[in-house]
Amino acid sequence: MSSQRREQQPKIVTVGFAERDGRGIAYAVSGGNGRGPAVRVGFACRPLPALLGRDVAYAALEATAAELLRRGVSRVILRVDDDRLPRDLAERRAMPSALIMPYVRLRCALNRFASADVVYAGDDIARDASARARAEAWLNVAA
């Protein structure tokens, strides 16, 4: 009974990400308090400067969703430190043509969950996850 009750509650995951030279790193931190384990997820992305990182955000979230699904998560709330991404997903608004396929791929990944919400998290947990990803992305380039 308790496992069913736990499964009904969505897993809260804060996602921080960064990209450098087409190689991306996302950190997914479990739990709303940021004290859960962090999972490192690599992804590839050829960012377009005109998109101001929106394509990177889509690729990072798609890779994170795939990893969470692989780990058996069926309900999730994804917290991101990018206020544009949740709005893109919630509002049916026009977007640059270069974002259409990344948007569709991300939507498909999110639709594989029993429930999935993407919300803005402008807090220390999200900023720390993003800073960790940026540091690793830059260190990998320097190495």
MORABEL-V215141 format. One record per helix or strand of 3 or more residues. SS is the DSSP state (H for helix, E for strand). FROM is the first residue (numbers start at 1). TO is the last residue. If there is no record, write none. Layout:
SS:FROM:TO
SS:FROM:TO
//
This chain:
H:2:8
E:11:20
E:23:30
E:38:44
H:49:51
H:54:70
E:75:80
H:83:90
H:97:111
E:115:120
H:124:142
//
